[in-house]
Amino acid sequence: MTGMKLRFQKSLPKLVIMEIFDFTINKENGIHARPAGKLVNEASKFQSNITVTVGTKSACAKGLFALMGLGIKNGDKVTIECEGPDESEAANALREFFQNNFSGNNIL
Amino acid sequence: MIIFKGTGIFGDIAFGILSIHQENFESVNKRKVSNVEEEIKRYYSAREKAIKEVRTLYEKALNDFGAAEAEIFAVHEMMIKDKDYENTILDIIREKKINAEYAVWNTSHKFSQIFSKMNDRYMNQRAADVRDISQRIINCLTGTKKLLHHQKDAAILSVQDLTPSDVSSLNRRKVAGLILSKGSEYSHAAIISKVLKIPAVVNLNKTIKPEYDGKKVIIDSFSGNIYIDPDEETEKRMLKKKEEADKRYELLKYLKGKENVTLDGRKVEIYANLNNPSEIEDILENDSGGIGLFRSEFLYMNRDSFPDEEEQFNIYKNIVQKMGDKRVIIRTLDIGSDKRLDYFNFPTEKNPALGYRGIRVCLDNPNIFITQLRAIYRASAFGNICIMFPMIISSDEVKYIKKYVEDIKKDLADSKINFSPDVPLGIMIETPAAAIISDELAEFVDFFSIGTNDLTQYTLAIDRQNSIVGKLSNPHHKAILRLIKMVVDNAHKMGKWVGICGELASDESLTELFLSMGVDELSVSPSSVLSIRKKVIETDTNKIRDYF
């Protein structure tokens, strides 16, 4: 599920190394405006390219509209890819961010 | 008189003069520019100005409405700063050599469509946010200010939808009500109307014509009706409804925090029933003294397998923590009869109400029972939990249950898991058998809770869902009232407490009788808590008529 993985980038037929992890959203309204804003703030702290994928749609985690446009709902499985100079720091920080904000600890 | 119909937000009645606002967003001038770089500079300075404005609005909203409602302006700032949005505007200015206003307007159209096309009513509303920030930038470019010009007092504003910026510029003293022909109950305007207690009607069935501007209007946000040019009779009716509403809100304000004590000093606990966790806010808001009937079935419904211990534990824990030191009486799983689970095989029964249900299912399936009890005991370390068991008919069942409980407690203690060792254990009295032997049962439990719905149907032998005989059902039947009295007396003889859950608990015509019997607790729907409190406060149990 998590860790360093080799992957073909969608557009380029070359192997790149990146940090990647999956997360299942457990939050009543999914990633709507306010949580999306928080995610953008978090992702913007890093230089790496950070991509969020749900189903067949992907978006840069630093763009609010792009992220909201994914329409991520409660129960959706998202994949987060970080690629760049600080990718492992970014992946660790985002993993924690998703845990703290979308893991359903707050069921009410 | 013309009547419109929509969805009412925040129940109240408002009287005023209709003030209609036309949206002028659709008209932005398009013109060619010779100096593209100059136009881009114009855009950037407007963008800076817009960012400053939303920051000011954020501060204002934080003061006026609180953090949750102010948050939208923080999101607006991020939207204005969004790179995709910015680049789209710049591209249009560069490629089409066109003015910044038009580029912003065009971009707004593109981006708002992302949201209005989404299959999600919450996200659809975000299209209004895109238009809001874009209009703000356009206003900064042209130097105009779009204000809601409602000079008259007691104005009832009619607009397509209000943007968050519009709402925060509203003069609360002058606006009596809101009509949003498009908005939904999820829009910011609707949410803020609730916070500010301004009655609003949204999502109308037809459009309000401009010629109605300046006419007299009444909005009834209980029913969602709007009356333009109301006739005398309607006006009278609405005045009366307004008076009643005012009285009720006053009453609720006055009753909150009061003790449930009769004129002659008898006290009673008024708790609320909980069907699912979303009701917890309502339960606290209405000042319930506890949860008198936590129906645990929601944990098991709408899924394809039994919930495990961990999942149940987290839900119980969460709820008892929210209730603080208030009592939470959890009823163990009560399935069978009309409540079935897709993933559990029920036998085919000719008469399921008299069949495999409640404690009978649990004692027959120890795994289900033990999982639930362990989860509840673990949660007992975090609050004030009681457990009660449904459909009891004999003291053997109670002894059997207590053996399970002792095993579970020993297990938890051995594994060094925290729990409260003195969780009060009670039973539902909902069969005539349990009521009749309540003297014996009282020895083995800490409390009773009388479930009047089933007790009525079993005592009168009337299926309340059977339309042919259902009308014969009379919960005020002497037999029921005598059984209740018997149960209360038997419990008190043994020093145990008695509650009533089920519909009779909120039947105000019986409140004084229950008080005179000495019932210790009534558990009702959250919205009935304060009206029952009112009834209690007005009762003198020395002056009770004869019910038997």
Chai-1 contact restraints between the chains, C-beta under 6 A:
chainA,res_idxA,chainB,res_idxB,connection_type,confidence,min_distance_angstrom,max_distance_angstrom,comment,restraint_id
A,H32,B,Y122,contact,1.0,0.0,6.0,A-B,restraint_1
A,A33,B,V75,contact,1.0,0.0,6.0,A-B,restraint_2
A,A33,B,R126,contact,1.0,0.0,6.0,A-B,restraint_3
A,R34,B,E71,contact,1.0,0.0,6.0,A-B,restraint_4
A,G37,B,V75,contact,1.0,0.0,6.0,A-B,restraint_5
A,G37,B,M78,contact,1.0,0.0,6.0,A-B,restraint_6
A,G63,B,D82,contact,1.0,0.0,6.0,A-B,restraint_7
A,G63,B,K83,contact,1.0,0.0,6.0,A-B,restraint_8
A,G63,B,D84,contact,1.0,0.0,6.0,A-B,restraint_9
A,L64,B,M78,contact,1.0,0.0,6.0,A-B,restraint_10
A,L64,B,M79,contact,1.0,0.0,6.0,A-B,restraint_11
A,L64,B,D82,contact,1.0,0.0,6.0,A-B,restraint_12
A,F65,B,D82,contact,1.0,0.0,6.0,A-B,restraint_13
A,F65,B,D84,contact,1.0,0.0,6.0,A-B,restraint_14
A,F65,B,F111,contact,1.0,0.0,6.0,A-B,restraint_15
A,A66,B,D84,contact,1.0,0.0,6.0,A-B,restraint_16
A,G69,B,I114,contact,1.0,0.0,6.0,A-B,restraint_17
A,G71,B,M118,contact,1.0,0.0,6.0,A-B,restraint_18
A,G71,B,D120,contact,1.0,0.0,6.0,A-B,restraint_19
A,G71,B,M123,contact,1.0,0.0,6.0,A-B,restraint_20
A,I107,B,I315,contact,1.0,0.0,6.0,A-B,restraint_21
A,I107,B,N318,contact,1.0,0.0,6.0,A-B,restraint_22
A,L108,B,P277,contact,1.0,0.0,6.0,A-B,restraint_23
A,L108,B,N318,contact,1.0,0.0,6.0,A-B,restraint_24
